């Protein structure tokens, strides 16, 4: 409740807030997973949940209630509709009413909360679907938006790009659980040792089919930050698609590498791992408080070749030199990671994707490109599935920077497993509903010698 209220009021990143609170509690992994599921699930399905509440509230809209009542109702409805069979209806209702009391709700508010939820429970007990909406007809955008809890503007975009079937599959998968993956830190240990350690905690993992030294959890969402092996730097929590980016960059021992938008340092520390901690990586970020994360992750993982520096990628005067490889993982809309960041659905606007972000992305790319020495490698990546942020930015770049030629990632022999994720243009575009991993765009250039 505290996380949801603060998210609604201040649009804070819920995972960071939740991690901070969970670190103060002593809970089994199952309970950690349950709490995360309640927070993420409620945010994922927020507009669908609000529609249900409004449909069964005869006296007021959900937006007209107090923040305590509103979020108590949301958590309870999430459990009633989306966790049927896992949470007894009476428990969801009673806890919602008790929380309203605990947070200072008077008799009228607790009565309203109880009344709305009891009406919904009757429908659930009768086996009725609270969101009986069609994905076809004249209201297709609105219906998909409500059925799968996405903003209407986002649904409309994807209908134009992908059609009805793929749009609905994409919206549906965005509301599913994202398997957690970790990168084994081969500077300190081996995949086998990490698998054994995690199995000893009762945690099941499998080897990634996409990238080496990556493990994917086969059950639940454990609180890994609390494990001794995590604190010892044996692994780093990172999705397979994100790990793939650094493999495509392909840094070698002894090279000099620039990571332009580095924080929190996942790709920089991965590059150091591939370089066997030999060479130099300059990790730039425009926010001073984020440099702390790079330092902390480097120290925990035993990486000594990263030099964090405060730089704004949009200012060309902030960069000098000619280096072997440059990685630019630019700020983006995050539409490829909505399973993990459901809050982004409610933060972003169409204006961000069409105008604001591509301008920033191209500025950073054009400023960073001259840093690549002749024969060197430049990699541009986003966790977006939007053409304006990907092909649109790249199309402008290849026209204005003819010294850079696209290298077909398939021809480089990088680690792509059995997934057909390289398109005819030679770059990677993963889609969660097709490939089962986060949605990433990755393209590799070589500067002509």
ZIQUIJO-V984188 format. One record per residue. N is the residue number from 0. RES is the residue in one letter. PHI is phi in whole degrees, -180 to 180 (NA if undefined). PSI is psi in whole degrees, -180 to 180 (* if undefined). OMEGA is omega in whole degrees, -180 to 180 (* if undefined). Layout:
# ZIQUIJO-V984188
N,RES,PHI,PSI,OMEGA / N,RES,PHI,PSI,OMEGA
This chain:
# ZIQUIJO-V984188
0,X,NA,-43,179 / 1,X,-61,-42,-180 / 2,X,-65,-46,-177 / 3,X,-65,-40,180 / 4,X,-66,-43,-180 / 5,X,-69,-36,176 / 6,X,-61,-47,-178 / 7,X,-65,-39,-175 / 8,X,-78,-41,-171 / 9,X,-121,0,-178 / 10,X,53,39,176 / 11,X,-70,160,177 / 12,X,-73,111,-172 / 13,X,-62,-33,-178 / 14,X,-64,-44,180 / 15,X,-62,-45,179 / 16,X,-64,-42,-179 / 17,X,-67,-43,178 / 18,X,-59,-42,-180 / 19,X,-61,-42,-179 / 20,X,-71,-39,-178 / 21,X,-68,-31,179 / 22,X,-64,-24,-179 / 23,X,-86,-6,-177 / 24,X,-111,154,174 / 25,X,-109,98,-177 / 26,X,-130,148,173 / 27,X,-64,159,-180 / 28,X,-56,-38,-180 / 29,X,-61,-40,-180 / 30,X,-72,-36,174 / 31,X,-60,-46,179 / 32,X,-62,-38,-180 / 33,X,-65,-44,180 / 34,X,-63,-46,179 / 35,X,-60,-40,180 / 36,X,-62,-40,179 / 37,X,-65,-45,-178 / 38,X,-67,-54,-177 / 39,X,-65,-41,-179 / 40,X,-64,-41,179 / 41,X,-65,-41,178 / 42,X,-70,-41,179 / 43,X,-57,-45,-172 / 44,X,-102,23,-168 / 45,X,-59,-47,-176 / 46,X,-73,-28,174 / 47,X,-68,-42,179 / 48,X,-63,-45,180 / 49,X,-63,-37,178 / 50,X,-63,-42,178 / 51,X,-63,-47,-179 / 52,X,-59,-47,180 / 53,X,-62,-33,-179 / 54,X,-69,-25,-177 / 55,X,-113,6,176 / 56,X,-106,117,-175 / 57,X,-90,-15,-171 / 58,X,-107,-28,-177 / 59,X,-157,157,175 / 60,X,-80,158,-178 / 61,X,-62,-31,-180 / 62,X,-73,-13,-179 / 63,X,-94,0,179 / 64,X,-93,175,176 / 65,X,-74,161,-179 / 66,X,-63,-33,179 / 67,X,-68,-46,179 / 68,X,-66,-46,-177 / 69,X,-58,-48,-177 / 70,X,-79,-28,172 / 71,X,-64,-44,177 / 72,X,-62,-42,-178 / 73,X,-62,-47,-180 / 74,X,-62,-42,-179 / 75,X,-66,-44,-180 / 76,X,-66,-37,176 / 77,X,-57,-44,180 / 78,X,-68,-41,-178 / 79,X,-67,-40,-175 / 80,X,-92,-41,-171 / 81,X,-105,-6,179 / 82,X,-126,35,180 / 83,X,-60,132,-179 / 84,X,92,-17,180 / 85,X,-102,-33,-180 / 86,X,-123,123,177 / 87,X,-61,136,-179 / 88,X,-54,-41,-178 / 89,X,-63,-34,-180 / 90,X,-68,-43,180 / 91,X,-62,-43,-179 / 92,X,-69,-49,-176 / 93,X,-62,-41,-180 / 94,X,-66,-39,179 / 95,X,-62,-45,180 / 96,X,-65,-42,-179 / 97,X,-65,-37,180 / 98,X,-68,-39,176 / 99,X,-61,-42,176 / 100,X,-62,-46,-177 / 101,X,-61,-36,-178 / 102,X,-91,14,172 / 103,X,96,19,179 / 104,X,-77,136,179 / 105,X,-83,179,-174 / 106,X,-58,-39,-180 / 107,X,-64,-39,-180 / 108,X,-71,-41,179 / 109,X,-68,-36,178 / 110,X,-66,-41,178 / 111,X,-63,-47,179 / 112,X,-58,-48,-179 / 113,X,-63,-42,-177 / 114,X,-65,-46,179 / 115,X,-61,-46,-176 / 116,X,-70,-35,178 / 117,X,-64,-38,178 / 118,X,-65,-39,179 / 119,X,-70,-40,180 / 120,X,-59,-40,-180 / 121,X,-60,-39,178 / 122,X,-67,-41,-179 / 123,X,-65,-44,180 / 124,X,-62,-34,178 / 125,X,-77,-4,177 / 126,X,81,17,-178 / 127,X,-85,147,175 / 128,X,-83,123,-178 / 129,X,-73,-16,179 / 130,X,-123,70,-178 / 131,X,-87,80,-175 / 132,X,-123,145,179 / 133,X,-93,149,178 / 134,X,-93,8,179 / 135,X,-125,180,180 / 136,X,94,-175,-174 / 137,X,-73,-21,-180 / 138,X,-103,35,-173 / 139,X,-60,-41,-179 / 140,X,-64,-49,-179 / 141,X,-64,-41,-177 / 142,X,-68,-43,177 / 143,X,-65,-39,179 / 144,X,-59,-44,-179 / 145,X,-78,-42,-177 / 146,X,-62,-39,-176 / 147,X,-117,12,172 / 148,X,53,65,173 / 149,X,-132,153,176 / 150,X,-62,144,-177 / 151,X,-60,-38,-179 / 152,X,-64,-34,-180 / 153,X,-71,-42,178 / 154,X,-61,-44,-180 / 155,X,-62,-42,177 / 156,X,-58,-50,-175 / 157,X,-70,-32,175 / 158,X,-61,-40,178 / 159,X,-67,-39,-177 / 160,X,-80,-43,-167 / 161,X,-117,-17,-174 / 162,X,87,174,-172 / 163,X,-66,-49,-174 / 164,X,-60,-52,-178 / 165,X,-69,-35,178 / 166,X,-62,-45,-180 / 167,X,-67,-38,177 / 168,X,-65,-40,180 / 169,X,-66,-45,178 / 170,X,-63,-40,-178 / 171,X,-65,-45,-177 / 172,X,-70,-27,178 / 173,X,-65,-20,-180 / 174,X,-101,12,178 / 175,X,-98,170,177 / 176,X,-73,132,177 / 177,X,-92,122,178 / 178,X,-59,134,178 / 179,X,-81,140,178 / 180,X,-128,153,176 / 181,X,-131,154,174 / 182,X,-104,120,178 / 183,X,-69,131,-180 / 184,X,-87,96,-175 / 185,X,-73,-4,172 / 186,X,-73,-20,-176 / 187,X,-122,-24,-170 / 188,X,-156,-170,178 / 189,X,-127,163,178 / 190,X,-59,-41,-179 / 191,X,-61,-42,-180 / 192,X,-66,-39,180 / 193,X,-70,-41,177 / 194,X,-58,-45,180 / 195,X,-62,-45,-180 / 196,X,-62,-43,-180 / 197,X,-70,-38,177 / 198,X,-62,-33,178 / 199,X,-65,-23,175 / 200,X,-89,2,-177 / 201,X,81,18,-178 / 202,X,-100,125,-180 / 203,X,-91,135,178 / 204,X,-138,160,174 / 205,X,-132,157,176 / 206,X,-73,141,178 / 207,X,-67,143,174 / 208,X,-88,-7,-172 / 209,X,-102,-45,-176 / 210,X,-135,150,178 / 211,X,-75,158,176 / 212,X,61,25,175 / 213,X,-117,137,179 / 214,X,-119,138,-180 / 215,X,-116,131,-179 / 216,X,-76,137,-175 / 217,X,-98,-4,179 / 218,X,-155,131,171 / 219,X,68,-173,179 / 220,X,-132,82,-176 / 221,X,-67,157,178 / 222,X,-90,84,-171 / 223,X,-71,-28,-176 / 224,X,-60,-22,-179 / 225,X,-86,-6,-177 / 226,X,-81,145,179 / 227,X,-61,-35,-179 / 228,X,-66,-34,176 / 229,X,-67,-48,-179 / 230,X,-62,-30,180 / 231,X,-81,-3,176 / 232,X,80,26,-180 / 233,X,-77,-20,179 / 234,X,-155,165,180 / 235,X,-130,133,-179 / 236,X,-76,118,-174 / 237,X,-164,130,-180 / 238,X,-66,155,-180 / 239,X,-58,-42,-178 / 240,X,-63,-39,178 / 241,X,-66,-39,178 / 242,X,-66,-34,-179 / 243,X,-60,-35,-177 / 244,X,-57,-46,-177 / 245,X,-70,-34,175 / 246,X,-63,-38,178 / 247,X,-68,-36,174 / 248,X,-61,-42,174 / 249,X,66,44,-179 / 250,X,-66,146,-177 / 251,X,-115,152,178 / 252,X,-54,136,178 / 253,X,89,-9,-178 / 254,X,-80,167,172 / 255,X,-109,125,-174 / 256,X,-127,137,172 / 257,X,-108,129,173 / 258,X,-113,106,-165 / 259,X,-75,-44,180 / 260,X,-117,80,-159 / 261,X,-89,-40,-171 / 262,X,-55,141,7 / 263,X,-87,9,174 / 264,X,102,14,-180 / 265,X,-62,-47,-178 / 266,X,-75,-33,178 / 267,X,-66,-45,179 / 268,X,-69,-31,175 / 269,X,-67,-42,178 / 270,X,-61,-42,178 / 271,X,-61,-38,178 / 272,X,-64,-45,179 / 273,X,-67,-28,179 / 274,X,-86,4,-179 / 275,X,57,33,177 / 276,X,59,35,-180 / 277,X,-130,125,-177 / 278,X,122,-148,180 / 279,X,-149,135,174 / 280,X,-124,122,173 / 281,X,-100,118,-176 / 282,X,-105,108,-177 / 283,X,-95,145,168 / 284,X,-155,151,-175 / 285,X,-88,-7,-179 / 286,X,-112,120,-175 / 287,X,-63,-36,-178 / 288,X,-69,-22,179 / 289,X,-79,-21,177 / 290,X,-63,-28,178 / 291,X,-61,-38,180 / 292,X,-64,-39,179 / 293,X,-63,-45,-180 / 294,X,-63,-45,-178 / 295,X,-65,-44,179 / 296,X,-66,-39,178 / 297,X,-62,-45,-179 / 298,X,-64,-43,-178 / 299,X,-66,-37,-177 / 300,X,-87,-4,179 / 301,X,77,25,-180 / 302,X,-91,130,-176 / 303,X,-120,-1,-173 / 304,X,-102,7,-179 / 305,X,-96,131,177 / 306,X,-115,99,180 / 307,X,-73,133,180 / 308,X,-136,144,180 / 309,X,-85,110,180 / 310,X,-147,144,175 / 311,X,-99,117,-176 / 312,X,-64,-17,180 / 313,X,-83,-8,-180 / 314,X,-106,109,-176 / 315,X,-64,-23,-179 / 316,X,-72,-10,-178 / 317,X,-82,-6,-174 / 318,X,-129,138,174 / 319,X,-142,166,174 / 320,X,104,169,177 / 321,X,-134,117,-171 / 322,X,-124,171,-175 / 323,X,-69,-44,-176 / 324,X,-145,144,178 / 325,X,-129,129,177 / 326,X,-111,130,178 / 327,X,-126,97,174 / 328,X,-99,90,-165 / 329,X,-76,157,171 / 330,X,-60,138,-176 / 331,X,-148,-179,-178 / 332,X,-70,-25,-180 / 333,X,75,20,-178 / 334,X,-70,-10,176 / 335,X,-88,-7,-176 / 336,X,-125,31,-176 / 337,X,-69,-20,173 / 338,X,-63,-39,-178 / 339,X,-91,-26,-178 / 340,X,-125,65,-179 / 341,X,-62,-22,179 / 342,X,-62,-27,-178 / 343,X,-65,-27,178 / 344,X,-58,-34,-175 / 345,X,-98,-8,177 / 346,X,-91,-39,-172 / 347,X,-78,159,173 / 348,X,-131,164,177 / 349,X,-63,-31,178 / 350,X,-63,-35,177 / 351,X,-58,-45,-174 / 352,X,-77,-39,-174 / 353,X,-80,-39,-172 / 354,X,-120,-58,-168 / 355,X,-64,-56,-173 / 356,X,-69,-44,178 / 357,X,-58,-35,178 / 358,X,-64,-45,178 / 359,X,-64,-44,-177 / 360,X,-63,-44,-180 / 361,X,-68,-37,179 / 362,X,-61,-46,180 / 363,X,-66,-45,-179 / 364,X,-62,-46,-177 / 365,X,-69,-30,177 / 366,X,-75,-33,-175 / 367,X,-84,-28,-175 / 368,X,-56,-43,-179 / 369,X,-64,-12,180 / 370,X,-76,-15,-178 / 371,X,-82,128,180 / 372,X,-76,160,177 / 373,X,-54,132,-177 / 374,X,86,-7,-178 / 375,X,-81,174,-174 / 376,X,-113,138,175 / 377,X,-125,127,177 / 378,X,-121,129,177 / 379,X,-114,131,-180 / 380,X,-144,154,173 / 381,X,-140,162,169 / 382,X,-105,45,-179 / 383,X,-121,152,174 / 384,X,-114,19,-176 / 385,X,-96,128,-177 / 386,X,-59,-34,-179 / 387,X,-62,-33,-178 / 388,X,-87,-15,-175 / 389,X,-113,-88,-179 / 390,X,-59,-34,-180 / 391,X,-64,-46,179 / 392,X,-66,-43,-178 / 393,X,-67,-39,179 / 394,X,-58,-42,178 / 395,X,-69,-39,-177 / 396,X,-64,-47,-176 / 397,X,-66,-25,177 / 398,X,-75,-38,-174 / 399,X,-94,-13,179 / 400,X,-129,74,-175 / 401,X,-67,-15,178 / 402,X,-72,-11,-179 / 403,X,-105,129,178 / 404,X,-118,143,-179 / 405,X,-72,132,173 / 406,X,-100,128,177 / 407,X,-66,117,-175 / 408,X,-62,-32,178 / 409,X,-62,-37,-178 / 410,X,-74,-19,-178 / 411,X,-78,-11,179 / 412,X,74,21,179 / 413,X,-72,168,-169 / 414,X,-80,105,-177 / 415,X,-123,5,178 / 416,X,54,-142,-180 / 417,X,-101,6,-176 / 418,X,-88,132,179 / 419,X,-87,83,-173 / 420,X,-114,0,177 / 421,X,-99,123,-178 / 422,X,-86,175,-177 / 423,X,-59,-24,179 / 424,X,-74,-11,177 / 425,X,98,-1,179 / 426,X,-110,168,-178 / 427,X,-95,134,167 / 428,X,-138,105,178 / 429,X,-94,146,177 / 430,X,-128,129,-173 / 431,X,-60,-41,-176 / 432,X,-74,-14,178 / 433,X,-105,-35,-172 / 434,X,-112,-10,176 / 435,X,76,8,177 / 436,X,-127,177,180 / 437,X,-60,154,178 / 438,X,-83,111,-179 / 439,X,-128,148,170 / 440,X,-115,127,-180 / 441,X,-139,129,178 / 442,X,-133,143,-177 / 443,X,-120,129,177 / 444,X,-115,152,168 / 445,X,-120,133,177 / 446,X,-81,130,-178 / 447,X,-64,142,-178 / 448,X,-85,*,*
